[in-house]
Amino acid sequence: MSEEFIHWVYEQTDDTLFAVELKPDFQFKPPKDSFNKTKCSSCGKYVFDRYLRMKDAKPACIPCSGY
């Protein structure tokens, strides 16, 4: 039964399988500050801001910061 269904799905067009429509009330808002990154002042690697620590008033990754 499952193999028969898989073949049926492969044979269908995109229009048959998917319905794409606009959602008038939808507004995309990326997660705040979740993907911002900064260069470590010690090793030079880029680190996500949530994993940065401050060492001598400069941004540092966790290994370089000593935490």
Backbone hydrogen bonds, N-H to C=O, Kabsch-Sander energy under -0.5 kcal/mol:
donor,donor_aa,acceptor,acceptor_aa,energy
5,F,1,M,-1.8
6,I,2,S,-2.3
7,H,3,E,-2.1
8,W,4,E,-1.9
9,V,5,F,-2.4
10,Y,6,I,-2.2
11,E,7,H,-1.4
12,Q,8,W,-0.6
12,Q,9,V,-1.2
17,L,13,T,-1.7
18,F,14,D,-3.0
20,V,18,F,-0.5
21,E,19,A,-0.5
26,F,23,K,-1.6
34,S,31,P,-1.1
38,T,47,V,-2.5
40,C,45,K,-3.1
41,S,59,P,-3.0
44,G,40,C,-1.0
47,V,38,T,-2.6
49,D,36,N,-2.7
51,Y,48,F,-2.5
52,L,49,D,-1.4
53,R,60,A,-3.0
55,K,53,R,-0.5
55,K,58,K,-3.0
58,K,55,K,-1.2
60,A,53,R,-3.0
65,S,61,C,-2.0
66,G,62,I,-1.1
67,Y,62,I,-0.9
